[in-house]
Amino acid sequence: MNTSNQHQTKYLPEYLFWLIAIALLFIGLGDAGLFRSESRWAEIVREMIQTGQYFNPTLNGESYFDKPLLSYWLVVVIHGLTGQLNEWTLRLPSAISGLVVLWSTWSLGKLLWDRQVALTAAWLLLLSYGFLGWARLGEADMENLAVISLSVYWYWKHRDSTRFFDYLVFYALIFIGAHAKGLAAITVPGLVLLPDLLTGKRWIKHINPRQFSALTIGFGLYLLPFLLIAANSSDHLSDAIGLVIRENLQRFFNPFDHIEPFYIYLIHWPTLMLPWAPLMVFGLVKLTGQWKNLASQDKWVLLALLLIFVFFSASGSRRIYYILPILPYTTLALASCLKREANVTTQGWGIRLEGWLIGLLIALEILSWFAWPVLEAKKGIVLPEQLRLLGLIPGILAALTWFVAWKRRQTMAVLFQVPEKLAMLLLPTLVLLGGYFLWQQPMVDKFRSKQPFGLALKETVQSIPAQQIGLAVKGRPPLKVMFYAQMPFPAQRLHSTEEIQSFLDKPGYPKLLLLEGDYIELPAGLASRSPDLAETIYPWEKRTKKKLRAWFVQQNRGD
């Protein structure tokens, strides 16, 4: 065997991992419509591009500084390179950030442990619901996680260095990263690295002029966007500074929303790690119980997990995605635990429960085929044929791959470079998660109604000035519809029947009125007229209050 073939064979597990990681992160990235809070990012970027106001994020023309600017700018850059603004361009920064997180985790595993721990941690992270779900979502959470994981790796790679450049890169990462999601990009790396800095008083060697110079420059990079905002508008500067205080300090000490019980992360943490939650619980308990015999890197990662968990639990504002930064260090701890236990013998309950859980998921997928007729009979509906196959196909494929992995478990362990008993579970998990994100989610998305409603409005709405568009909706404007319809802004907000009538009576036609559910009673004349366009209501839907209807008014006919 020549040197080239030997090299390819040796690094085949890495090639396989990165090929699958790229496939899971990028295939079908733009297939599903806007989901969760993606509509905010999409509409803000659309309005930025149309107005050229890149330092003043707006929703329906009104300033919206609830999130920092960096995550918007990344999408703007991709739009500039591709000329497109759609679901794919919106999610691309998150998917790329996902690769950065995987690379940082894998690299840190190799640096502090070994190749097997690195690949095991990377596989566990890639095939976890929390990581893969948010890496395929066009929000700022994965960019935040990328900055945190990359800065922690950079510290460990250069922790004994006192070079100015090494300090500068670290501070540039966290301070620039703070403009993606918030100050967590600064706080979390500090917490994660604190145990190592205190060990042997390592922090003392880093008290030097080079570090303080780099810190000053890093802080200057953090201030730069605020200076640019100030140059654009002093009013916008106060909004941006208010954002930092509101979204970081006020949320932590005196929250105004997202208030959940203090113990909620005991639920959210395992949820994000699914389907590896049983392994996580048993693995961390096992590793903690061996504290006295642990290597320094194992003690460090356990302390890092504790500090991250306590920090986010201490915050008054809590959401499942806030604690995403804990995931890379969870998988590193589990990978180390699996490596310590020869053949995973004393880790039996964790692996056994993993097998039962994955088996249950496969069974539920397959049994869904038989459940559809029962559901149809009970609800008196007929489901589309596409939905009937949603679970059956991934379930059968997962069962088949599990059987193959069990028969060839030693080969799988070598191929994936993970412990043998874990190797049997990776393939079916890959099929289940891949089936969900690459096939089931886009398939179900075809039966969501906001995107087709917005696209149906698009051609007509382009000829209607913003002041002749009325939005009778509760709460935030219908951002998904505004984005897909490429609606002019700012549209007028209407909050009563009288306001609708006044809007219709004003000169200027044609007019467009969007009404959400039965939020407002229509004026008598318009109430007797069927809407020109309405969101689809499927037979199985119960909650229809958010459904939109549209009336095009060509002239004042006494409505």
KOLMAR-463912 format. One record per residue (C-alpha): residue in three letters; x negated, y negated, z; residue number from 1; chain. Coordinates in steps of 0.5 Angstrom, whole numbers, plus 500, padded with zeros to 3 digits. Example, Ala and Ser with C-alpha at 12.3 -4.5 7.8 and 13.67 -1.06 7.14 Angstrom:
<sites>
ALA 475 509 516 1 A
SER 473 502 514 2 A
</sites>
This chain:
<sites>
MET 500 500 500 1 A
ASN 497 493 498 2 A
THR 496 487 503 3 A
SER 503 484 500 4 A
ASN 507 490 501 5 A
GLN 504 491 508 6 A
HIS 506 484 509 7 A
GLN 513 484 507 8 A
THR 514 491 511 9 A
LYS 512 488 517 10 A
TYR 516 482 517 11 A
LEU 522 485 514 12 A
PRO 526 484 520 13 A
GLU 525 476 520 14 A
TYR 527 476 512 15 A
LEU 533 480 514 16 A
PHE 535 475 520 17 A
TRP 534 469 516 18 A
LEU 538 471 510 19 A
ILE 544 473 514 20 A
ALA 543 467 518 21 A
ILE 543 463 512 22 A
ALA 549 467 509 23 A
LEU 553 466 515 24 A
LEU 552 459 516 25 A
PHE 553 456 509 26 A
ILE 557 461 505 27 A
GLY 564 458 504 28 A
LEU 562 452 509 29 A
GLY 567 448 505 30 A
ASP 573 453 504 31 A
ALA 577 451 510 32 A
GLY 581 444 510 33 A
LEU 579 440 516 34 A
PHE 579 443 523 35 A
ARG 580 440 530 36 A
SER 576 433 530 37 A
GLU 573 434 524 38 A
SER 578 429 521 39 A
ARG 575 423 525 40 A
TRP 568 424 522 41 A
ALA 571 425 515 42 A
GLU 575 419 515 43 A
ILE 570 414 519 44 A
VAL 565 416 514 45 A
ARG 570 415 508 46 A
GLU 571 408 511 47 A
MET 564 407 512 48 A
ILE 563 408 505 49 A
GLN 568 404 502 50 A
THR 567 398 506 51 A
GLY 559 398 506 52 A
GLN 560 397 514 53 A
TYR 555 402 516 54 A
PHE 554 399 523 55 A
ASN 562 399 525 56 A
PRO 565 405 524 57 A
THR 573 404 523 58 A
LEU 579 409 523 59 A
ASN 585 405 519 60 A
GLY 580 399 519 61 A
GLU 580 399 527 62 A
SER 573 399 530 63 A
TYR 572 406 533 64 A
PHE 566 407 537 65 A
ASP 567 413 541 66 A
LYS 562 417 538 67 A
PRO 554 414 536 68 A
LEU 553 413 529 69 A
LEU 548 418 527 70 A
SER 552 424 526 71 A
TYR 556 419 521 72 A
TRP 550 417 518 73 A
LEU 548 424 516 74 A
VAL 554 425 512 75 A
VAL 553 418 509 76 A
VAL 546 421 506 77 A
ILE 549 427 504 78 A
HIS 554 423 500 79 A
GLY 549 419 497 80 A
LEU 545 425 495 81 A
THR 551 429 492 82 A
GLY 556 424 490 83 A
GLN 561 428 494 84 A
LEU 565 427 500 85 A
ASN 569 433 502 86 A
GLU 569 439 507 87 A
TRP 562 442 505 88 A
THR 558 435 505 89 A
LEU 562 434 512 90 A
ARG 559 440 515 91 A
LEU 553 441 512 92 A
PRO 549 437 517 93 A
SER 552 442 523 94 A
ALA 550 448 519 95 A
ILE 543 445 518 96 A
SER 542 444 525 97 A
GLY 545 451 526 98 A
LEU 538 453 523 99 A
VAL 534 449 527 100 A
VAL 537 451 533 101 A
LEU 536 459 531 102 A
TRP 529 457 529 103 A
SER 527 453 536 104 A
THR 530 459 540 105 A
TRP 526 464 536 106 A
SER 520 460 536 107 A
LEU 520 459 543 108 A
GLY 522 467 544 109 A
LYS 515 468 541 110 A
LEU 511 463 544 111 A
LEU 514 465 551 112 A
TRP 515 472 551 113 A
ASP 514 476 544 114 A
ARG 517 478 537 115 A
GLN 522 483 540 116 A
VAL 525 478 545 117 A
ALA 525 472 540 118 A
LEU 529 476 535 119 A
THR 534 479 540 120 A
ALA 535 472 542 121 A
ALA 536 470 535 122 A
TRP 541 475 533 123 A
LEU 545 474 540 124 A
LEU 545 467 539 125 A
LEU 547 468 531 126 A
LEU 553 473 533 127 A
SER 556 469 538 128 A
TYR 563 465 537 129 A
GLY 560 459 540 130 A
PHE 554 458 536 131 A
LEU 557 460 529 132 A
GLY 564 456 530 133 A
TRP 561 450 532 134 A
ALA 555 451 527 135 A
ARG 561 451 521 136 A
LEU 564 445 524 137 A
GLY 563 438 522 138 A
GLU 562 434 528 139 A
ALA 556 432 532 140 A
ASP 555 438 537 141 A
MET 551 442 533 142 A
GLU 546 436 532 143 A
ASN 546 435 539 144 A
LEU 544 442 540 145 A
ALA 539 442 535 146 A
VAL 535 436 538 147 A
ILE 535 439 545 148 A
SER 533 446 543 149 A
LEU 527 443 538 150 A
SER 525 438 544 151 A
VAL 524 444 549 152 A
TYR 520 448 544 153 A
TRP 516 442 542 154 A
TYR 514 441 550 155 A
TRP 513 448 551 156 A
LYS 508 449 545 157 A
HIS 504 442 547 158 A
ARG 506 443 554 159 A
ASP 498 442 556 160 A
SER 497 437 551 161 A
THR 496 430 553 162 A
ARG 495 427 546 163 A
PHE 499 421 544 164 A
PHE 502 424 538 165 A
ASP 505 430 542 166 A
TYR 508 425 547 167 A
LEU 511 421 541 168 A
VAL 515 427 537 169 A
PHE 518 429 544 170 A
TYR 521 422 546 171 A
ALA 523 421 538 172 A
LEU 527 427 538 173 A
ILE 531 426 545 174 A
PHE 532 418 544 175 A
ILE 534 419 536 176 A
GLY 538 425 538 177 A
ALA 542 421 543 178 A
HIS 545 417 537 179 A
ALA 548 424 535 180 A
LYS 553 426 541 181 A
GLY 550 422 547 182 A
LEU 545 421 553 183 A
ALA 546 429 554 184 A
ALA 540 429 549 185 A
ILE 536 426 554 186 A
THR 538 429 560 187 A
VAL 539 436 558 188 A
PRO 531 437 556 189 A
GLY 529 433 562 190 A
LEU 533 438 567 191 A
VAL 531 444 563 192 A
LEU 523 442 563 193 A
LEU 524 440 570 194 A
PRO 522 447 573 195 A
ASP 516 448 569 196 A
LEU 513 441 570 197 A
LEU 514 441 578 198 A
THR 510 448 578 199 A
GLY 503 447 580 200 A
LYS 504 439 580 201 A
ARG 504 440 572 202 A
TRP 507 433 572 203 A
ILE 501 429 575 204 A
LYS 497 431 568 205 A
HIS 502 427 564 206 A
ILE 502 421 568 207 A
ASN 497 417 563 208 A
PRO 498 411 559 209 A
ARG 499 415 552 210 A
GLN 505 418 555 211 A
PHE 508 411 557 212 A
SER 506 408 550 213 A
ALA 510 414 547 214 A
LEU 516 413 552 215 A
THR 516 406 550 216 A
ILE 516 407 543 217 A
GLY 521 412 544 218 A
PHE 526 408 548 219 A
GLY 525 402 542 220 A
LEU 527 407 537 221 A
TYR 534 408 541 222 A
LEU 535 401 542 223 A
LEU 534 400 534 224 A
PRO 541 402 532 225 A
PHE 544 397 537 226 A
LEU 539 391 535 227 A
LEU 542 393 528 228 A
ILE 549 393 530 229 A
ALA 548 386 534 230 A
ALA 545 383 527 231 A
ASN 551 385 524 232 A
SER 556 383 529 233 A
SER 555 381 537 234 A
ASP 562 384 538 235 A
HIS 560 390 535 236 A
LEU 554 390 540 237 A
SER 559 390 546 238 A
ASP 563 395 543 239 A
ALA 557 400 542 240 A
ILE 554 399 549 241 A
GLY 561 400 552 242 A
LEU 561 406 548 243 A
VAL 555 409 552 244 A
ILE 557 407 559 245 A
ARG 564 410 557 246 A
GLU 562 416 554 247 A
ASN 556 418 558 248 A
LEU 557 414 565 249 A
GLN 564 413 566 250 A
ARG 566 420 563 251 A
PHE 561 423 568 252 A
PHE 563 419 575 253 A
ASN 570 417 573 254 A
PRO 573 421 568 255 A
PHE 579 418 564 256 A
ASP 580 425 560 257 A
HIS 578 432 559 258 A
ILE 579 433 566 259 A
GLU 579 441 568 260 A
PRO 577 445 574 261 A
PHE 570 444 577 262 A
TYR 570 452 576 263 A
ILE 572 452 568 264 A
TYR 565 453 566 265 A
LEU 565 460 569 266 A
ILE 570 461 564 267 A
HIS 568 457 558 268 A
TRP 560 460 558 269 A
PRO 562 467 557 270 A
THR 568 465 552 271 A
LEU 562 461 548 272 A
MET 558 468 548 273 A
LEU 563 472 546 274 A
PRO 563 478 544 275 A
TRP 557 478 548 276 A
ALA 560 476 555 277 A
PRO 560 483 558 278 A
LEU 552 483 557 279 A
MET 551 476 559 280 A
VAL 554 477 566 281 A
PHE 551 484 567 282 A
GLY 544 482 564 283 A
LEU 544 475 568 284 A
VAL 546 479 575 285 A
LYS 540 484 573 286 A
LEU 535 479 572 287 A
THR 536 475 578 288 A
GLY 536 481 582 289 A
GLN 529 482 580 290 A
TRP 527 475 582 291 A
LYS 521 477 586 292 A
ASN 518 481 580 293 A
LEU 519 476 574 294 A
ALA 514 473 570 295 A
SER 514 465 570 296 A
GLN 518 465 564 297 A
ASP 523 469 566 298 A
LYS 524 465 572 299 A
TRP 524 458 568 300 A
VAL 529 460 564 301 A
LEU 534 462 570 302 A
LEU 533 456 573 303 A
ALA 534 452 566 304 A
LEU 541 456 566 305 A
LEU 542 454 573 306 A
LEU 541 447 572 307 A
ILE 545 446 566 308 A
PHE 551 449 569 309 A
VAL 550 445 575 310 A
PHE 550 439 571 311 A
PHE 556 440 567 312 A
SER 560 442 572 313 A
ALA 558 436 576 314 A
SER 561 432 571 315 A
GLY 568 430 572 316 A
SER 570 430 564 317 A
ARG 569 438 562 318 A
ARG 570 441 555 319 A
ILE 568 448 552 320 A
TYR 563 445 547 321 A
TYR 560 440 552 322 A
ILE 556 446 555 323 A
LEU 554 449 548 324 A
PRO 546 447 550 325 A
ILE 546 453 555 326 A
LEU 547 458 549 327 A
PRO 540 459 547 328 A
TYR 537 460 554 329 A
THR 542 465 555 330 A
THR 540 469 549 331 A
LEU 533 468 551 332 A
ALA 534 471 558 333 A
LEU 539 477 556 334 A
ALA 533 478 551 335 A
SER 528 478 556 336 A
CYS 532 483 560 337 A
LEU 534 488 555 338 A
LYS 526 488 553 339 A
ARG 525 489 561 340 A
GLU 529 495 561 341 A
ALA 526 501 557 342 A
ASN 532 504 553 343 A
VAL 537 499 556 344 A
THR 538 505 561 345 A
THR 539 501 568 346 A
GLN 543 496 563 347 A
GLY 548 501 562 348 A
TRP 554 498 564 349 A
GLY 553 491 560 350 A
ILE 552 495 554 351 A
ARG 558 500 555 352 A
LEU 563 494 556 353 A
GLU 560 491 550 354 A
GLY 561 498 546 355 A
TRP 568 498 549 356 A
LEU 570 491 547 357 A
ILE 567 491 540 358 A
GLY 571 498 539 359 A
LEU 578 494 542 360 A
LEU 577 488 537 361 A
ILE 576 493 531 362 A
ALA 582 497 534 363 A
LEU 586 491 534 364 A
GLU 584 489 527 365 A
ILE 586 495 524 366 A
LEU 593 496 528 367 A
SER 595 489 526 368 A
TRP 597 492 519 369 A
PHE 602 496 523 370 A
ALA 604 490 527 371 A
TRP 606 486 522 372 A
PRO 613 490 520 373 A
VAL 615 490 527 374 A
LEU 613 482 528 375 A
GLU 617 481 521 376 A
ALA 623 485 524 377 A
LYS 623 481 530 378 A
LYS 623 474 528 379 A
GLY 627 475 521 380 A
ILE 621 473 517 381 A
VAL 617 476 511 382 A
LEU 610 474 511 383 A
PRO 605 473 505 384 A
GLU 602 479 503 385 A
GLN 595 476 504 386 A
LEU 596 475 511 387 A
ARG 598 483 512 388 A
LEU 590 485 510 389 A
LEU 587 480 514 390 A
GLY 585 484 520 391 A
LEU 585 491 516 392 A
ILE 580 490 511 393 A
PRO 575 487 517 394 A
GLY 577 492 522 395 A
ILE 575 498 517 396 A
LEU 569 495 515 397 A
ALA 567 494 522 398 A
ALA 568 501 524 399 A
LEU 565 504 518 400 A
THR 558 500 519 401 A
TRP 559 502 527 402 A
PHE 559 509 525 403 A
VAL 553 508 520 404 A
ALA 549 504 526 405 A
TRP 550 510 531 406 A
LYS 548 515 526 407 A
ARG 542 511 524 408 A
ARG 541 507 531 409 A
GLN 533 508 531 410 A
THR 532 506 524 411 A
MET 537 500 526 412 A
ALA 533 498 532 413 A
VAL 526 498 528 414 A
LEU 530 494 522 415 A
PHE 533 489 527 416 A
GLN 527 489 532 417 A
VAL 532 490 538 418 A
PRO 533 495 543 419 A
GLU 536 501 540 420 A
LYS 543 501 544 421 A
LEU 544 494 542 422 A
ALA 542 495 535 423 A
MET 548 500 534 424 A
LEU 553 494 536 425 A
LEU 550 488 531 426 A
LEU 552 491 525 427 A
PRO 560 491 527 428 A
THR 559 485 530 429 A
LEU 556 482 524 430 A
VAL 562 484 520 431 A
LEU 567 482 525 432 A
LEU 565 475 526 433 A
GLY 563 474 518 434 A
GLY 570 477 516 435 A
TYR 573 472 521 436 A
PHE 569 466 519 437 A
LEU 568 467 511 438 A
TRP 575 470 510 439 A
GLN 580 470 515 440 A
GLN 579 463 517 441 A
PRO 580 460 510 442 A
MET 585 465 508 443 A
VAL 590 463 514 444 A
ASP 588 456 512 445 A
LYS 592 456 506 446 A
PHE 598 456 510 447 A
ARG 596 450 514 448 A
SER 600 444 511 449 A
LYS 596 437 512 450 A
GLN 591 438 506 451 A
PRO 596 440 501 452 A
PHE 601 434 503 453 A
GLY 595 429 503 454 A
LEU 593 431 496 455 A
ALA 600 431 493 456 A
LEU 600 424 496 457 A
LYS 593 422 493 458 A
GLU 595 420 486 459 A
THR 601 416 488 460 A
VAL 598 412 494 461 A
GLN 592 409 490 462 A
SER 597 404 487 463 A
ILE 600 402 493 464 A
PRO 596 396 497 465 A
ALA 594 398 504 466 A
GLN 599 392 507 467 A
GLN 605 396 503 468 A
ILE 604 403 507 469 A
GLY 607 404 514 470 A
LEU 605 409 519 471 A
ALA 611 411 523 472 A
VAL 607 416 527 473 A
LYS 605 417 535 474 A
GLY 598 416 537 475 A
ARG 592 416 532 476 A
PRO 594 415 525 477 A
PRO 594 422 521 478 A
LEU 587 422 519 479 A
LYS 587 429 515 480 A
VAL 592 426 510 481 A
MET 589 419 510 482 A
PHE 583 423 508 483 A
TYR 586 427 503 484 A
ALA 590 422 500 485 A
GLN 584 417 500 486 A
MET 589 412 503 487 A
PRO 588 405 503 488 A
PHE 587 402 509 489 A
PRO 589 399 514 490 A
ALA 596 401 513 491 A
GLN 601 398 518 492 A
ARG 603 402 524 493 A
LEU 610 402 526 494 A
HIS 613 404 533 495 A
SER 621 402 532 496 A
THR 627 403 528 497 A
GLU 627 395 528 498 A
GLU 619 395 525 499 A
ILE 621 400 520 500 A
GLN 627 395 517 501 A
SER 622 389 518 502 A
PHE 617 393 514 503 A
LEU 622 395 508 504 A
ASP 625 388 508 505 A
LYS 618 384 507 506 A
PRO 616 382 500 507 A
GLY 612 387 496 508 A
TYR 613 394 492 509 A
PRO 613 399 492 510 A
LYS 612 401 499 511 A
LEU 610 408 502 512 A
LEU 613 410 509 513 A
LEU 610 416 513 514 A
LEU 614 419 519 515 A
GLU 612 424 524 516 A
GLY 617 429 526 517 A
ASP 623 425 529 518 A
TYR 618 420 532 519 A
ILE 623 414 530 520 A
GLU 630 414 528 521 A
LEU 630 411 521 522 A
PRO 634 405 519 523 A
ALA 641 407 516 524 A
GLY 640 406 509 525 A
LEU 634 410 509 526 A
ALA 636 416 514 527 A
SER 641 418 508 528 A
ARG 636 419 503 529 A
SER 632 425 503 530 A
PRO 624 424 503 531 A
ASP 620 424 497 532 A
LEU 615 429 500 533 A
ALA 615 433 506 534 A
GLU 610 438 509 535 A
THR 611 445 508 536 A
ILE 615 448 514 537 A
TYR 613 456 514 538 A
PRO 618 461 517 539 A
TRP 614 463 523 540 A
GLU 612 456 525 541 A
LYS 616 453 532 542 A
ARG 612 447 533 543 A
THR 614 442 527 544 A
LYS 614 435 531 545 A
LYS 607 433 528 546 A
LYS 610 435 521 547 A
LEU 610 429 516 548 A
ARG 615 426 511 549 A
ALA 614 421 506 550 A
TRP 619 416 502 551 A
PHE 617 412 496 552 A
VAL 621 405 496 553 A
GLN 621 402 489 554 A
GLN 625 396 491 555 A
ASN 629 393 497 556 A
ARG 636 396 496 557 A
GLY 639 394 503 558 A
ASP 635 400 506 559 A
</sites>
